[in-house]
């Protein structure tokens, strides 16, 4: 009998200090009283590829592939900076902060992950990769103007730069109090300090 599938994705984990600064930004945005489901700080990450429900045996096959990708990269720096909303601040559905730093290496890493997942049956994204950290999802139309004003006032947000040193395969469990993410596998870049 087939074991139950695991809802999973491949991402970059954020250091604790960056999560705390994102939490401070969220607290500022919460003052708007807008109907937004805010992402818990410990759950904020940079998704490179959402896989969806994956059979456990496929998860096992993906692990060495991620290690292979990681072996071709060195540590690189990113920085959470700015904030906004998709599709626009005027019609927000997803509240995010942007990412600065070595965007070229990040784009290369994401493309490698995307390409490596095709043989497992995961379709490549048809939208261009826009690196961001989701901090909230808009649930209703109340107090949107107040939210927009705080978003515009917070455009100068920055967090300290951090080093990306590994790829992480996460398990995602949807619960009534929000999604829970558990690392299933970490693929460190070579030369990463132990």
Long-range contacts (C-beta under 8 A, 24 or more apart in sequence): 2-55, 3-55, 3-56, 5-53, 5-54, 5-55, 5-56, 6-53, 6-54, 6-55, 6-56, 6-59, 6-171, 6-184, 7-52, 7-53, 7-54, 7-171, 7-172, 7-173, 7-174, 8-51, 8-52, 8-53, 8-54, 8-59, 8-169, 8-170, 8-171, 8-172, 8-184, 9-47, 9-48, 9-49, 9-50, 9-51, 9-169, 9-170, 9-172, 10-47, 10-48, 10-49, 10-51, 10-66, 10-113, 10-117, 10-167, 10-168, 10-169, 10-170, 11-45, 11-46, 11-47, 11-48, 11-167, 11-168, 11-170, 12-45, 12-46, 12-48, 12-78, 12-164, 12-166, 12-167, 12-168, 13-45, 13-166, 13-168, 13-183, 14-44, 14-45, 14-46, 14-80, 14-133, 14-162, 15-162, 17-159, 17-160, 17-162, 18-80, 18-159, 18-160, 18-162, 19-44, 21-80, 21-159, 21-160, 22-80, 22-97, 22-133, 22-135, 22-159, 25-83, 25-97, 25-135, 25-154, 25-157, 26-135, 26-136, 28-150, 28-154, 29-95, 29-135, 29-136, 29-147, 29-150, 29-151, 29-154, 31-146, 31-150, 32-143, 32-146, 32-147, 32-149, 32-150, 33-142, 33-143, 33-146, 34-138, 34-140, 34-142, 34-143, 34-144, 34-146, 34-147, 35-138, 35-139, 35-140, 35-141, 35-142, 35-143, 36-95, 36-136, 36-137, 36-138, 36-139, 36-147, 37-136, 37-137, 37-139, 37-178, 38-135, 38-136, 39-134, 39-135, 39-136, 39-137, 39-178, 40-178, 43-178, 43-179, 43-180, 43-181, 44-133, 44-134, 44-135, 45-133, 45-168, 45-170, 45-181, 46-78, 46-99, 46-131, 46-132, 46-133, 48-109, 48-110, 48-113, 48-114, 48-167, 49-110, 49-113, 49-114, 49-117, 49-122, 49-125, 51-117, 51-122, 52-122, 58-120, 59-169, 59-184, 59-185, 61-120, 62-117, 62-120, 62-169, 62-185, 63-169, 63-185, 63-187, 65-116, 66-113, 66-116, 66-167, 66-169, 66-185, 66-187, 67-187, 68-116, 69-109, 69-112, 69-113, 69-116, 69-167, 69-187, 70-166, 70-167, 70-187, 70-188, 70-189, 70-190, 71-189, 71-190, 72-112, 73-105, 73-109, 73-189, 74-189, 74-190, 74-191, 75-163, 75-164, 75-165, 75-189, 75-191, 75-192, 76-101, 76-102, 76-105, 76-106, 76-163, 76-164, 77-101, 77-102, 77-161, 77-162, 77-163, 77-164, 78-102, 78-106, 78-131, 78-161, 78-162, 78-164, 79-158, 79-159, 79-160, 79-161, 79-162, 80-133, 80-157, 80-158, 80-159, 81-157, 81-158, 81-159, 82-155, 82-156, 82-157, 82-158, 83-135, 83-151, 83-154, 83-155, 83-157, 84-151, 84-155, 85-138, 85-151, 86-132, 89-148, 89-151, 89-152, 90-148, 92-138, 92-144, 92-147, 92-148, 92-151, 93-137, 93-138, 94-134, 94-136, 94-137, 94-138, 95-134, 95-135, 95-136, 95-137, 95-138, 95-147, 95-151, 96-132, 96-133, 96-134, 96-135, 97-132, 97-133, 97-135, 97-157, 97-159, 98-131, 98-132, 99-131, 99-132, 99-133, 101-161, 103-131, 106-131, 106-164, 107-131, 109-164, 109-167, 113-167, 164-189, 165-189, 165-192, 166-192
